[in-house]
Amino acid sequence: MDDEESILEIMSQMLRRRGFDVSCARDGAEAVAAHRDAMAAGARFDTVVMDLTIPGGVGGREAIHQLLAIDPGVRAVVSSGHSNDPVMARPMEHGFVGALPKPYSIAELVAALQRALA
């Protein structure tokens, strides 16, 4: 989940090339709805990567609480360029299983996903 279209497009293409199934969302509300729909279809997401803040929209900070309410086992990674934010410094205290500072490479994204799935 990210509000930057270019990040969604490039990273989803790169992840698909590495064998991942990918769904994209532009804000937290879209991500929560997609997760709810996937669960209802019996195809729960293995992990979720969420941008911490979405200008004018629901960011990861708010959306993680909604995700945890519908799926207490959700494995979410928070991502942000604001490395000094308390959520990035202590993601587990805020419901995330890890943090991925921006900018990141595809290798760093894959590593963060692998840690989240472990």
Phi and psi restraints in degrees (value plus and minus 20) as a CYANA .aco file:
   2 ASP   PHI    -178.9  -138.9
   2 ASP   PSI     127.1   167.1
   3 ASP   PHI    -105.2   -65.2
   3 ASP   PSI     -28.9    11.1
   4 GLU   PHI    -112.3   -72.3
   4 GLU   PSI      90.4   130.4
   5 GLU   PHI     -74.9   -34.9
   5 GLU   PSI     -60.6   -20.6
   6 SER   PHI     -84.4   -44.4
   6 SER   PSI     -57.3   -17.3
   7 ILE   PHI     -85.3   -45.3
   7 ILE   PSI     -66.2   -26.2
   8 LEU   PHI     -78.7   -38.7
   8 LEU   PSI     -66.2   -26.2
   9 GLU   PHI     -86.4   -46.4
   9 GLU   PSI     -71.1   -31.1
  10 ILE   PHI     -87.6   -47.6
  10 ILE   PSI     -68.3   -28.3
  11 MET   PHI     -87.9   -47.9
  11 MET   PSI     -56.9   -16.9
  12 SER   PHI     -86.1   -46.1
  12 SER   PSI     -59.7   -19.7
  13 GLN   PHI     -82.7   -42.7
  13 GLN   PSI     -64.1   -24.1
  14 MET   PHI     -86.0   -46.0
  14 MET   PSI     -60.0   -20.0
  15 LEU   PHI     -87.3   -47.3
  15 LEU   PSI     -59.7   -19.7
  16 ARG   PHI     -82.0   -42.0
  16 ARG   PSI     -59.3   -19.3
  17 ARG   PHI     -83.6   -43.6
  17 ARG   PSI     -43.3    -3.3
  18 ARG   PHI    -116.2   -76.2
  18 ARG   PSI      -9.3    30.7
  19 GLY   PHI      73.2   113.2
  19 GLY   PSI     -14.6    25.4
  20 PHE   PHI    -104.2   -64.2
  20 PHE   PSI     125.0   165.0
  21 ASP   PHI    -108.7   -68.7
  21 ASP   PSI     113.1   153.1
  22 VAL   PHI    -148.9  -108.9
  22 VAL   PSI     116.5   156.5
  23 SER   PHI    -142.0  -102.0
  23 SER   PSI     120.4   160.4
  24 CYS   PHI    -133.7   -93.7
  24 CYS   PSI     128.2   168.2
  25 ALA   PHI    -159.6  -119.6
  25 ALA   PSI     127.0   167.0
  26 ARG   PHI    -115.5   -75.5
  26 ARG   PSI     -31.7     8.3
  27 ASP   PHI    -178.1  -138.1
  27 ASP   PSI     156.2   196.2
  28 GLY   PHI     -83.7   -43.7
  28 GLY   PSI     -57.0   -17.0
  29 ALA   PHI     -82.2   -42.2
  29 ALA   PSI     -62.8   -22.8
  30 GLU   PHI     -85.0   -45.0
  30 GLU   PSI     -60.0   -20.0
  31 ALA   PHI     -85.2   -45.2
  31 ALA   PSI     -62.6   -22.6
  32 VAL   PHI     -84.4   -44.4
  32 VAL   PSI     -64.5   -24.5
  33 ALA   PHI     -81.9   -41.9
  33 ALA   PSI     -62.6   -22.6
  34 ALA   PHI     -85.0   -45.0
  34 ALA   PSI     -59.7   -19.7
  35 HIS   PHI     -86.8   -46.8
  35 HIS   PSI     -62.4   -22.4
  36 ARG   PHI     -81.6   -41.6
  36 ARG   PSI     -65.0   -25.0
  37 ASP   PHI     -83.6   -43.6
  37 ASP   PSI     -61.2   -21.2
  38 ALA   PHI     -84.4   -44.4
  38 ALA   PSI     -61.5   -21.5
  39 MET   PHI     -83.7   -43.7
  39 MET   PSI     -62.7   -22.7
  40 ALA   PHI     -83.1   -43.1
  40 ALA   PSI     -49.8    -9.8
  41 ALA   PHI    -108.3   -68.3
  41 ALA   PSI     -19.2    20.8
  42 GLY   PHI      56.2    96.2
  42 GLY   PSI       1.3    41.3
  43 ALA   PHI    -146.3  -106.3
  43 ALA   PSI      33.9    73.9
  44 ARG   PHI     -72.4   -32.4
  44 ARG   PSI     120.3   160.3
  45 PHE   PHI     -88.6   -48.6
  45 PHE   PSI     119.4   159.4
  46 ASP   PHI     -92.4   -52.4
  46 ASP   PSI     -58.6   -18.6
  47 THR   PHI    -174.7  -134.7
  47 THR   PSI     141.2   181.2
  48 VAL   PHI    -152.6  -112.6
  48 VAL   PSI     116.1   156.1
  49 VAL   PHI    -132.2   -92.2
  49 VAL   PSI     104.6   144.6
  50 MET   PHI    -147.1  -107.1
  50 MET   PSI     108.7   148.7
  51 ASP   PHI     -85.5   -45.5
  51 ASP   PSI     115.5   155.5
  52 LEU   PHI     -83.4   -43.4
  52 LEU   PSI     -66.2   -26.2
  53 THR   PHI    -145.9  -105.9
  53 THR   PSI     117.8   157.8
  54 ILE   PHI    -145.4  -105.4
  54 ILE   PSI      88.8   128.8
  55 PRO   PHI     -77.0   -37.0
  55 PRO   PSI     103.6   143.6
  56 GLY   PHI      54.9    94.9
  56 GLY   PSI     -10.5    29.5
  57 GLY   PHI    -163.0  -123.0
  57 GLY   PSI    -194.7  -154.7
  58 VAL   PHI    -106.9   -66.9
  58 VAL   PSI      97.8   137.8
  59 GLY   PHI    -112.6   -72.6
  59 GLY   PSI     159.4   199.4
  60 GLY   PHI     -81.6   -41.6
  60 GLY   PSI     -53.8   -13.8
  61 ARG   PHI     -76.3   -36.3
  61 ARG   PSI     -61.8   -21.8
  62 GLU   PHI    -105.1   -65.1
  62 GLU   PSI     -60.9   -20.9
  63 ALA   PHI     -88.5   -48.5
  63 ALA   PSI     -49.1    -9.1
  64 ILE   PHI     -80.0   -40.0
  64 ILE   PSI     -55.9   -15.9
  65 HIS   PHI     -85.9   -45.9
  65 HIS   PSI     -58.8   -18.8
  66 GLN   PHI     -88.1   -48.1
  66 GLN   PSI     -60.6   -20.6
  67 LEU   PHI     -83.3   -43.3
  67 LEU   PSI     -64.3   -24.3
  68 LEU   PHI     -84.6   -44.6
  68 LEU   PSI     -51.0   -11.0
  69 ALA   PHI     -88.2   -48.2
  69 ALA   PSI     -55.7   -15.7
  70 ILE   PHI    -112.4   -72.4
  70 ILE   PSI     -41.8    -1.8
  71 ASP   PHI    -167.9  -127.9
  71 ASP   PSI      67.8   107.8
  72 PRO   PHI     -79.3   -39.3
  72 PRO   PSI     -37.5     2.5
  73 GLY   PHI    -115.8   -75.8
  73 GLY   PSI     -10.1    29.9
  74 VAL   PHI     -78.7   -38.7
  74 VAL   PSI     118.9   158.9
  75 ARG   PHI    -130.3   -90.3
  75 ARG   PSI      73.8   113.8
  76 ALA   PHI    -131.2   -91.2
  76 ALA   PSI     118.3   158.3
  77 VAL   PHI    -131.2   -91.2
  77 VAL   PSI     111.1   151.1
  78 VAL   PHI    -112.5   -72.5
  78 VAL   PSI     122.8   162.8
  79 SER   PHI    -151.2  -111.2
  79 SER   PSI     118.6   158.6
  80 SER   PHI    -187.0  -147.0
  80 SER   PSI     136.0   176.0
  81 GLY   PHI    -108.9   -68.9
  81 GLY   PSI     -23.8    16.2
  82 HIS   PHI    -115.2   -75.2
  82 HIS   PSI      56.6    96.6
  83 SER   PHI     -86.7   -46.7
  83 SER   PSI     -37.6     2.4
  84 ASN   PHI    -109.5   -69.5
  84 ASN   PSI     -19.0    21.0
  85 ASP   PHI     -88.4   -48.4
  85 ASP   PSI     119.2   159.2
  86 PRO   PHI     -77.4   -37.4
  86 PRO   PSI     -52.1   -12.1
  87 VAL   PHI     -86.0   -46.0
  87 VAL   PSI     -58.9   -18.9
  88 MET   PHI     -90.9   -50.9
  88 MET   PSI     -54.9   -14.9
  89 ALA   PHI     -93.4   -53.4
  89 ALA   PSI     -54.9   -14.9
  90 ARG   PHI    -156.4  -116.4
  90 ARG   PSI      46.3    86.3
  91 PRO   PHI     -80.0   -40.0
  91 PRO   PSI     -55.9   -15.9
  92 MET   PHI     -85.7   -45.7
  92 MET   PSI     -49.0    -9.0
  93 GLU   PHI     -89.6   -49.6
  93 GLU   PSI     -35.0     5.0
  94 HIS   PHI    -133.3   -93.3
  94 HIS   PSI      -9.1    30.9
  95 GLY   PHI      78.4   118.4
  95 GLY   PSI     -22.0    18.0
  96 PHE   PHI    -115.1   -75.1
  96 PHE   PSI     137.5   177.5
  97 VAL   PHI    -116.4   -76.4
  97 VAL   PSI     -28.7    11.3
  98 GLY   PHI    -194.5  -154.5
  98 GLY   PSI     154.0   194.0
  99 ALA   PHI    -151.7  -111.7
  99 ALA   PSI     126.1   166.1
 100 LEU   PHI    -151.1  -111.1
 100 LEU   PSI      79.8   119.8
 101 PRO   PHI     -88.3   -48.3
 101 PRO   PSI     120.7   160.7
 102 LYS   PHI    -111.7   -71.7
 102 LYS   PSI     129.3   169.3
 103 PRO   PHI     -95.6   -55.6
 103 PRO   PSI     132.6   172.6
 104 TYR   PHI    -153.0  -113.0
 104 TYR   PSI     137.0   177.0
 105 SER   PHI    -113.5   -73.5
 105 SER   PSI     149.2   189.2
 106 ILE   PHI     -83.2   -43.2
 106 ILE   PSI     -56.4   -16.4
 107 ALA   PHI     -83.3   -43.3
 107 ALA   PSI     -60.4   -20.4
 108 GLU   PHI     -88.0   -48.0
 108 GLU   PSI     -57.1   -17.1
 109 LEU   PHI     -85.1   -45.1
 109 LEU   PSI     -66.3   -26.3
 110 VAL   PHI     -81.2   -41.2
 110 VAL   PSI     -62.5   -22.5
 111 ALA   PHI     -82.3   -42.3
 111 ALA   PSI     -61.4   -21.4
 112 ALA   PHI     -84.6   -44.6
 112 ALA   PSI     -59.9   -19.9
 113 LEU   PHI     -84.3   -44.3
 113 LEU   PSI     -62.7   -22.7
 114 GLN   PHI     -83.9   -43.9
 114 GLN   PSI     -60.7   -20.7
 115 ARG   PHI     -83.7   -43.7
 115 ARG   PSI     -60.3   -20.3
 116 ALA   PHI     -85.6   -45.6
 116 ALA   PSI     -52.4   -12.4
 117 LEU   PHI    -104.0   -64.0
 117 LEU   PSI     -34.8     5.2
